[in-house]
Amino acid sequence: MLSLIQRVSRAEVRVDGAIVGRIGPGLLALIGIEPGDGDAQVDRMVERLLAYRVFADEAGRMNRALAQTSGGLLLVSQFTLAADTRSGNRPGFSTAAPPSEAEQIFTRLVSASRARHPGVETGRFGAHMEVSLVNDGPVTFLLRA
């Protein structure tokens, strides 16, 4: 499981022009599910999303985690993160989990996140989404579970 996280001032996801998820300050997490991902990867990713220190403390250093803030968490499934880009000029997607498997894992990730943190929003799995964000920093990290 991969997650491209961005510290944001605000972010939202639209499907067919309607907002389906929106947060103020917090993290936007684009999630890529790989074959074989399961409960262990879900648990590890939730821990990393909530505990990764990307927010400033009183001294301006990145020492605070999302769990220590009242920030939102916007989870967006993005199978292209799991693409094989090692060769050629076109990505391969055999390294991404099949949609039915990925949806189950993503749903577990959302549920586990909501059980541990308030203010979790999502996009819509499998939909064409428009993601808007204001990256705060910019601060962006790629996490693996």
Residue pairs with C-beta under 8 A, 6 or more apart in sequence:
1 31
1 32
1 33
1 34
1 37
1 41
1 42
1 44
1 45
1 105
1 109
1 144
1 145
2 31
2 32
2 34
2 81
2 82
2 142
2 143
2 144
2 145
3 29
3 30
3 31
3 32
3 45
3 48
3 49
3 81
3 142
3 143
3 144
3 145
4 29
4 30
4 32
4 78
4 81
4 140
4 141
4 142
4 143
5 27
5 28
5 29
5 30
5 49
5 52
5 54
5 140
5 141
5 142
5 143
6 27
6 28
6 29
6 133
6 135
6 138
6 139
6 140
7 26
7 27
7 54
7 55
7 135
7 136
7 137
7 138
7 139
7 140
8 23
8 25
8 26
8 27
8 28
8 74
8 133
8 134
8 135
8 136
9 24
9 25
9 134
9 135
9 136
10 22
10 23
10 24
10 25
10 133
10 134
11 22
11 23
11 26
11 28
11 74
11 131
11 132
11 133
11 134
12 19
12 21
12 22
12 23
12 74
12 131
12 132
12 133
13 19
13 20
13 21
13 22
13 74
13 76
13 121
13 122
13 123
13 124
13 129
13 130
13 131
13 132
14 20
14 129
14 130
14 132
15 123
15 124
15 127
15 128
15 129
15 130
20 122
20 123
20 124
20 129
21 74
21 76
21 121
21 122
21 123
22 74
22 121
23 71
23 72
23 73
23 74
23 119
23 121
24 71
24 72
25 69
25 71
25 72
25 136
26 66
26 69
26 71
26 72
26 73
26 74
26 119
27 49
27 54
27 66
27 71
27 72
27 73
27 74
28 74
28 76
28 131
28 133
29 49
29 73
29 74
29 75
29 76
30 76
30 78
30 81
30 131
31 45
31 75
31 76
31 77
31 78
31 81
31 106
31 109
32 78
32 79
32 80
32 81
32 82
32 96
33 77
33 79
33 82
33 96
33 97
33 101
33 102
33 105
33 106
34 82
34 95
34 96
34 97
35 95
35 96
35 97
35 98
35 101
36 97
37 97
37 105
37 145
38 105
39 108
40 145
41 105
41 145
42 105
42 108
42 109
42 112
42 145
43 112
44 145
45 109
45 143
45 145
46 109
46 112
46 113
46 116
48 143
48 145
49 66
49 73
49 113
49 143
50 65
50 66
50 67
50 73
50 113
50 116
50 117
51 65
51 66
51 67
52 65
52 66
52 141
52 143
53 62
53 63
53 64
53 65
54 62
54 64
54 65
54 66
54 139
54 141
55 62
55 63
55 64
55 65
55 66
55 68
55 69
55 71
56 62
56 63
56 64
57 63
57 64
62 139
66 73
66 117
67 116
67 117
70 118
70 119
71 119
72 119
72 120
72 121
73 113
73 117
73 119
73 120
73 121
74 120
74 121
74 122
74 123
75 106
75 109
75 110
75 113
75 120
75 121
75 122
75 123
76 122
76 123
76 129
76 131
77 102
77 103
77 106
77 123
77 125
77 126
79 93
79 96
79 97
79 99
79 102
80 91
80 93
80 96
82 93
82 95
82 96
82 97
83 91
83 92
83 93
83 95
83 96
84 91
84 92
84 93
84 94
84 95
85 91
85 92
96 102
97 105
99 126
102 125
103 125
103 126
106 125
107 125
110 120
110 122
113 120
114 120
123 129
123 131
